[in-house]
Amino acid sequence: MERAENAESGGCLQRDSTECKEYAGAQSAARPETGETEVREPKLLEKMLFRDNMNRAYKRVKANKGAPGVDGMTVEEALPWLKEHGKELTESIRSGKYKPQPVRRKEIPKPDGGVRKLGIPSVIDRIVQQAISQILAPIWEPIFSEGSYGYRPGRSAQDAILKIRGYVFDGYEWAVELDLSKYFDTLNHEKLLNLLRKEVTDERVIQLIKKFLKSGVMENGIRIATEEGSPQGGPLSPLLANIYLHEFDKEYEKRRVPVIRYADDIVLLCKSKRAAERLLESSTRYLEGKLKLKVNREKSRVTRITSREKFKFLGFAFRKYKEDVLIRVHPKSLKKAKAKLHELTRRNQGRNVRQVMEKQKLFMQGWLNYYGLADMKSTAEKLDQWLRRRYRMYIWKQWKKSRTKYHNLRKLGVPEKHARMTAGSRQSYWAASDFPAVKRAITEERLERAGYFNISKAYESIHEACILRTVAHTM
């Protein structure tokens, strides 16, 4: 950062060019007895402050964008600040004087009630956290459990679902679903730091992480100390969350219990209901006693995986069909998606229908990319039918006057008699959207030419790609 204009193009985010050269790669020193050069691995804090690592951290934070922290600095304002204060920043980290700012508290409503508390660090703190995460991840990734899927490179929620499906084929039809109450807010700091020390030998990095954990939160202009937890919202929190539950993963692997975990969503698999009930008790004791976490006993339960209405993991469900195990979208997830589509296509928003279609397309593309693994051909077709009718209703309302409706129906090929009768109808917009004349005028082809996103066609191509991945997953 001695020349912060280089921050985006590979410039130094450490001290000056002399120091960049000093730390660029492994350090070396002469062996006194031979005079030969001995390569010494730099300490972890120096690795964190390497030019390339800090630049990658800055670029990642910039790409992620995000809201300002308590200081109000935006991502766009970070680079000018780094140009002026970059050297001071890295020097304060190196000397141990760096003090993170409190995180800005933001509450996000949960679908099932309650709120999720997010903590938004300042942009500069996010850059430092990202730099730490980039040096810790390669240390922990090789030792993380095979059943851990959340916030890990090359792993996804879909991979976790495929793994469960494989276990069901092997006879593991019973699941212990564990729900942790406010997991990110209840991590025990002392326990977490001691877990970090098992693999991180540079105490300076440990103390830097401790400062982030203890930085506090700002609510209504008042700083509140944080004695536990790692607020969601910072780049470091997902990695710390995985490290904290790593002991749980390994403990139950030793007991030969299949564990599938995505962040704090945990499923333990069994071959019988009785074994699952015993496992629910023992795992609850372990989480609350050993890891000092709080298990929500009302939501934690034993379920049969192929009971579609009951078992729910990451929005998916399972159902047995003959000799196969089908992956389905859980009814609650489908209901939530339909409610979102209903909101996006409400007829009183006063927008051009093409703009509405574009917003619906963006939502459904993301939804299908996530749920495209599931078997839902008929569901996709039903969604298409329902949405097309909603768009006909939307257009019918925009035509407003009976005269406009009549002229538009005639232009679109509806016979004069039917156009006059339909235009004069006083039935509701929803009822009118199913009239033969309206369907003849506003056809599927015309809707697609206007920009309608065909869910069934998109699902088929996405699902086919998922099937190929499934085959590769099982090989």
N, C-alpha and C positions, 0 to 999 in steps of 0.2 A: 504494500500500500504506500510505499515511499513515493511511487509514481502511480497514483490511483487511476490515472487515465488508462493504465494497462490492466485494470481490474477485470475487464470483460475479455480481453484478448490475450490472456496468459500473463498479465502483469503480476508483480509481486504484492502479496497481501501480508507481508511480514514486516520487515524493518526497512533496510535499504538493500541495494544490489549486492553489496559485499556479503551481507548476512544470507541473502538468497543463495548465493554460490556456496556459502559455508554449509547450508543445510540441504542443498539440492542432491538427494541421494544419500547413500550411506557415508557416514563420516569415516575418516581414516587417521591413523596415528602410527608413528614408527615404533617397532618393537625394539626395546633397548638392547636386548642381547644379540639381535641379528641385524638390526638396521632395516629390516624389511617392513613394508607397509602392511599394517593389520587393519582389516575392515571392521568397523564397529557399527552396530545397528543403532540408529538414533533413538532417543527415548520417545515415548508415546506423545508427550506434549509437543516436542519438536516436529514429530510427524504431522500432528494436527495443524501446526502453524506453517507447514510447507506451503510454498506458493501455489502449487497445483491443487492441493487439497482445499485451501481457502477459496481459490477461484471457483472450483467446482461447487463449493458450498454456496457462494454468492449467486452463481448462475442458477442453481437449483431453487433457491429461495425466490429469485426473480421470476423464474418460470412458474412457480406455484402461486405467485401473486399473494393474495391474502390481505386481510384487513390490517390497519395500523394497530400498534400496541398502545400503552398508556401515554407514550410521548407524542403520539399523533404522526410519526414519520411513516410515509408510504414507501412502498418498494421502489418507486421511481426516484424518491429522494435519497435512497441509500447510497448510490454511487457518488454523488457530490459530497456527501458526508464522509465517505471512505477516502476520497481524494485528500480531504483536509485532515482527517483524524485517524487514518489507517495505522500509522506508525504508533500513535498513542494507544490504540486498541490492542495491537499485538504485544506491545511492551507491557501493558497492564495485565494481560493474560499470562505472559511469561513470568512476571514478577509476583503473581498471586494477588494483585490488587484489583482485579476486574470484579465489578459488582453488577450482576444482572438486575434489570428493573423488574418490579412486580408485573405479573401478567394481568391483562385486562379480562375480567370475567364476562362471559356471555352465556346465556342460557338458551338451549335449543329444546323446544317441546318434543317429547317422545310420542310415537304413534299410540302406545298403550297407556298414556298418561304420565304425569311427572315431567321432569326436565333433565336434560343432559348438560352438565356444566362444562363449558369449554374455557380454556385459558389461552388467551392470545398474547404471546410474547412480543416484545418490540422487534422490529425488523433486524436490528443489529444482533440482538440475542438469538434470533432464529438462525442467522448466519453462523454464529458460534456453535449453536446446538447442532446444526447440520454438519459442521466440520468435525465435531466430536463423534457424531453418529457414523460418519464415513470411515473413521479409523477403528471404531469399536465393532462395527458390523462384520468385517472380515475375521475378527478374532472369535466372535460368537457363532457365526453362521455354521462353521464345520461341526460344532458340538451340539447345536440345537437338535431337538428330537425330530424324528421322521414324521411324527404326527402333528407337528406344529406348522400351521399354514398362514397365519395372519401376519401382514406387514413384512413378508420375506420375499426377496428377489426370486423370480421364476416360479412362484407359488401363488395359488389363488383359491378363492372360495370354491370354485368349480372343482379344483383338484381334491379338496377336502370331501366334497360330495361324492366324487367318483371313488374315493378311498372307502367311504362308508358303504357304498353299494357293493364293493368287492368283499367287504367283511360280511355283508348280509348273505351273499352267495356261499360264504364259508360257514354259515350257521349262526352268526352273531345277529340275532333278530331283536334283542332287547337292549335298550339304551338307558343310561343314567344321564339326564340332562341337568347340568349344574349351572345355576344362575348366581353370579357374584354381584352383591349389592354395591353400587358405586365403586367399582374396582379401581379405576384410575385415581379416584380421590382417597383411597384407603391404603395405598401401598406404604408399608412401614419403612421409613427412611433408613434406619439403622440396619435392618435386614437387607434392604436393597444394596446399600453400600458394601456390606460384607460379602454379598453374592458377587458384586463387581470385582472385589479384591481377589477373588479366586482366579481370575484370568487377567486382570489389569494390575501390573506391578508398579506403574508410575502413579504414586500417591497424589501428585499434582493434578492429574486428570480426575481422580476420585474427588478431590476437594473442589474442583471446578464444577463437577456435576452436583455436588452437595449444595453449592451456592445456588444453582438453578432450582433445586428441590426446595430450598429454604427462602427463595426470593419473595414469596408472598403473592397475594392477589389484591387487586384494586377493585373495590365495590363501592359505588356511590361516592367516589373521591376519598375513601378511607382504605388505607393499607391494612390487610389482615394477614397475620403470620400463617405460614403453612407448616404444620408439624408432621404431616403425613400426606401422601399422595403425590402424583405426578400429573398435573392437569393436562387433559387432552387439548391438543392444538399446537404443541411444539414439535419440531422434527425429531427430538430425542425421545419423546414419550413412548412411541410404539416399540422401540427397541428395548427400553427399560421395562416395559410391560412384559415383553417376551422373556427377558432375563429373569424377572421375578417369578414367573410360573414355570421356568425351566426345571426347577427342582421337582415340581409336581409331575411334570412329564416323565422325568427319569425315574422317579419313585414308582410310578405305576407301570412303567415299562419293565422294571425289575420284577414286579409282581405278575408280569405277563398279561397285563390288562391292556387291550387296544385303547389308545387315547387319541382322539381327534380334537384338535383345539384350533380355533381361529380367534386370536387375541384372548378376550375373556369369555368367549363362547366355548364351552367344554362339553364333550360327549365321551362317556366311557361305554364300551360295548361288552355285552355278555351273551351267553347262549341260553340262559334261563332267567325267568322272572325272579326266582328266589335269590340267585347269585347277584342280580342287579340291585335288589333291595338291600342286601348286605353291603354291596359296594357303595350305595348311596350314603349309608351311615358312616362307613370308614373314610370315604373321600371327604365328606363334610367335616369330620373330626380333624383330618389332616390339614385341610385348607384353613380352618379356624384356629387350630392349635399351633401347627408348625409355621404357617405363613401369615398368621394374624389377619386373615381376611374374613369378610362377613358373607356367609352363604344365605341367599334368599330361599328359605325353606318352603315358602308358598309356591314359588315358581320352579324350584328344583324337584325333579320327579323321575319316576321310572315309567318308560313307555315302550310299546312295541313299535319298532321302526317302520314296519309296513302298515301301521294304522295311520292313514293319511290325514285324518282329522286331528290327531293328537300329536304325533311327532313332527317337530318343526326345527330345522337347523339352517341358519343363514338364509331363510326364506324358502327353502326347498322341503319337499316331502317325498315319501316313497310309497309305492304300491306294487304288490305282487300280481303278476299277470301270467297265468300258466307257469312256465318254467323260468320266466324272466322277472327281473326287478326293475320297474319303471321309475324314473326320476320325474317328479311332478312339481309344479309350482304350488306352494301351500295355499289353501283357500284364503287365508288372511292376507297373504302377499298379493294375490290376484285382486282381492277386494280393494286393497289400498291403491293398486295401479289403476283400477277402473274409476275410483274416486278422483284420482289425479286427472285422468282423461276427461272426466265429467267437468272438472273445474276448468281445464284448458279449453273446452269447447262450449262453455256456457254461452247462451245466445244473446246475453245483454251486455257484452263487453264492447260492442261498437267497432270492432276491427274488421278489416278486409278478410275474407275467408282464407285467402292465400297466406296471410300472416299467421292465422290460427293454425293452419295446416303445417306451417314450418315449425312452430313451437311444438306441436304434437309429434312431428317427425323427430325432432331432437330428443324428446323424452323417450319415445318408443325405441329409437336406436340404442340408447343407453340401456333401457330396460331389457331389450332382447339380447344385447351383448352379454348381459349378466345371466338372464334366465334361459337363453337359447339352448342350453344343455338339456333342459327338461323336455319331456314328451308332451307336447301341447298343440298338436296340429288342429284339433277341433276347437280348442280354446282360442287359437289365433283367428280361425275362421269366424267364430262367433263375435270376437272383438271387432273384426272388420265389418261384419253386418251391422252391428250396433253403432259403430262410429260413422259409417256411411249414412245411416239414418239420422244421426245427430247433425251431420253436415247438411243434409237436405233440410232439416228443421231450421238450421242456422241461416241458410240461403233464403228459405221461404219467408222467414221473419224480416230479412233485409229487403226483400221486395216490397214489403209494407202494404201499399194500396192494392186493392183488387184489380184496378186497371193495369198496374205494373205487372202483377202476377199473370194476368191474362195475356198481355203482349209477350212476356218472356216465355210463357208456356207455348204460345203459337210459334215463336221464333225457334224454339227447340223441338219442333215437330209434333206437338200435341194437336189432335184434331180440334176444330173450332168448338164443337159441342162440349167435349170433355174439358177443354180449357176454360170455357165460360162457367161450367158447373163447379169446377175445382176452385177457380179464382173467387167465386162467390161464397165458398164454404165458410161457416163461422166456427168450425171445429178448432181445437187447440193446434198449436204449431206441431207438437209431437204427433198428434193424430194425422195431420195433413202430410207429414213427412212420409207416411206409408200409403198415401193415395197412389193408385196406378199411374195417373197422369204425372204426378210429381216424380215418380221413379222413372217414368219414360223420358222425362225432360232432363233430369239430373241423374244420368247413368253412371255406372262404375267407371267407364272409360273417360267420361267428361270430368269426373272428380279427380281421376289420376292425372289427366292433362293439366288440371288446375293446381296440382301439387300434392294430392293425397298420397300419403305413405302407406303402401299396401303391406299390412302386417304379415299376412300369410306368406307372401313371396319372400319377404325379408327373413322371416323365421326359417323357411325351408333352407335358404343358403347358409344362414348362421348355424342351424342345427346340423347340417351336413358337415360343416367344418368341425363342430363339436364331436360328432361321431368319429371322425378321423382321429381327433385327439384322444378320444376314449380308447380306440383301438391301439394307438401308440402307448397309452397309459398302461394297458394291460399286457403288453408284450414284454 
